[in-house]
Amino acid sequence: MPCSDSVWNTAPTSAPAQRKDRYVPGSAAHPAKMLPQIAAHAVATYTKPGDLVLDPMCGIGTTLVEAIRLSRNALGVEYEPKWASLASRNASFASDAGGGGIGAVHCADARQLTEVIPTALHGEVNLVITSPPYGHSVHGQVRSTRETGERGVVKKDFRYSHDPTNLAHVPTAYLLDAFTEILTQCRTMLSPGGKAVVTTRPWRERGELIDLPSAVLAAGKAAGLTPTERCVALLAGIRDGRLVARPSFFQMKNVRDARRQGIPLSVVQHEDVLIFTKPGRCAARAQPCDRTATRSTAFRSRTCTTGRHDGCR
Ligand SMILES: C[S@@+](CC[C@H](N)C(=O)[O-])C[C@H]1O[C@@H](n2cnc3c(N)ncnc32)[C@H](O)[C@@H]1O
C-alpha cells in the first residue's frame, strides 16, 4: 500500500469545475459537500480497482461517485431522504457513465450501520471515507435578490434539513459521542488493515475555537482504530508557487466580522485529513481469494434501499 504525501494538492480547479457534468442537478444544494478531488485522492491512495469503499454519512454521494469512477464499488448511508436520493442518482450516473464500479445507498441512521449493511459485507470494506457535519456558519450560497426584490445579502442552501435529530443540528458533545459510535461500527465493516479517512476542520462558535480534528482523533481511538497519518487537503489552488485561496462569500464575511471585533482570524483553506487503520493483518491480501460472488449478491440494489422514512427510494 503506497504512503501518501502529507499535503494533498486537491484544488487545482474549483469545486464547481470538479463537479461539472459528473453530478445530477440539485446536488449543489447540499451545504457541506466534500471536494471531489479529496475523495478521489483517498481512493487512489488507499485502495485498488475492485475494492469496496464506504461512506456512513454520504450526503450527495461524492465519495461514491469518485470511487465508482476509479473502478471501486461503493456503499453510502445518509440520514436525510433528499440527500440519500441524490447520492443514489449520482452513483448510478457515475456507473452509467462507464465508471467501472457500482454503488448502493441506504437512507438510514449511521449509528445502525451494521444492521443496515448486509452481513455478507461486514469485514469486507477496504476504505471508509467520511466527513462529520460541522460549523454551519460558513455554509450557504448567496441568493440573487434581483428577482425577489429582497434587500441585503440573502443566504440559500445553508441547511442540511429542518430535522433536529440530524447530527448536524445537535450539540458538539452529542455529535462526538454519535460519531464515535459510527466509527466503531465502521471498524466492524472494515477488513483488517483497512483504512478510515476522516476529513474535518476547526471552526468557531461565538468566538471560541472548536478543535474538531483533535476531537475526531480521540473518537477514532475510542472506536478501536489506530491513527496512522495526519494530512492536509488543500482547498486553495497553487499558482506560481503560491496558494490561490477560494473562500466562499460567507467564509470571507465571518473572517471580516471577527477581525472587526479584534479576533485575528484567517480564511481556512484546507481540510484536516485524519487516517486510521483497523488493527490486524489483511489475510485476503496475503492469500488472495475470490470474494466477488459474495459481494455481487450483497450489491443487488443500486438504489436507495433502506427507508428511514416511508417513500425513501
Ligand atoms: C459533511 S456532510 C457529508 C457530505 C458528503 N461527504 C458529500 O460530499 O456530499 C455530513 C452528512 O451527514 C448526514 N448525517 C447527519 N446525521 C446522520 C446520521 N445519524 N446518519 C447518517 N448520516 C447523517 C447529514 O445529513 C449530512 O449530509
The ligand as a Tripos MOL2 file, in Angstrom:
@<TRIPOS>MOLECULE
LIG
   27    29     1     0     0
SMALL
NO_CHARGES

@<TRIPOS>ATOM
      1 C1        -20.4920   16.8770    5.9690 C.3       1 LIG1
      2 S1        -21.9060   16.1300    5.2820 S.3       1 LIG1
      3 C2        -21.2200   14.9210    4.1840 C.3       1 LIG1
      4 C3        -21.1510   15.4210    2.7720 C.3       1 LIG1
      5 C4        -20.6590   14.3780    1.7780 C.3       1 LIG1
      6 N1        -19.2780   13.9990    2.0260 N.3       1 LIG1
      7 C5        -20.8270   14.9120    0.3530 C.2       1 LIG1
      8 O1        -19.8290   15.2180   -0.3000 O.co2     1 LIG1
      9 O2        -21.9640   15.1060   -0.0670 O.co2     1 LIG1
     10 C6        -22.4980   15.1010    6.5910 C.3       1 LIG1
     11 C7        -23.7980   14.3590    6.2620 C.3       1 LIG1
     12 O3        -24.1460   13.5560    7.3940 O.3       1 LIG1
     13 C8        -25.5520   13.4120    7.3650 C.3       1 LIG1
     14 N2        -25.9930   12.8800    8.6690 N.ar      1 LIG1
     15 C9        -26.3250   13.5430    9.7850 C.ar      1 LIG1
     16 N3        -26.6760   12.6760   10.7630 N.ar      1 LIG1
     17 C10       -26.5510   11.4300   10.2450 C.ar      1 LIG1
     18 C11       -26.7590   10.1030   10.7610 C.ar      1 LIG1
     19 N4        -27.1480    9.8970   12.0150 N.pl3     1 LIG1
     20 N5        -26.5480    9.0610    9.9410 N.ar      1 LIG1
     21 C12       -26.1440    9.2560    8.6460 C.ar      1 LIG1
     22 N6        -25.9340   10.4640    8.0980 N.ar      1 LIG1
     23 C13       -26.1230   11.5550    8.8990 C.ar      1 LIG1
     24 C14       -26.0300   14.8260    7.0580 C.3       1 LIG1
     25 O4        -27.3690   14.8420    6.6060 O.3       1 LIG1
     26 C15       -25.0000   15.2520    6.0060 C.3       1 LIG1
     27 O5        -25.4840   15.0370    4.7010 O.3       1 LIG1
@<TRIPOS>BOND
     1     1     2 1
     2     2     3 1
     3     2    10 1
     4     3     4 1
     5     4     5 1
     6     5     6 1
     7     5     7 1
     8     7     8 2
     9     7     9 1
    10    10    11 1
    11    11    12 1
    12    11    26 1
    13    12    13 1
    14    13    14 1
    15    13    24 1
    16    14    15 ar
    17    14    23 ar
    18    15    16 ar
    19    16    17 ar
    20    17    18 ar
    21    17    23 ar
    22    18    19 1
    23    18    20 ar
    24    20    21 ar
    25    21    22 ar
    26    22    23 ar
    27    24    25 1
    28    24    26 1
    29    26    27 1
@<TRIPOS>SUBSTRUCTURE
     1 LIG1         1 GROUP 0 **** ****
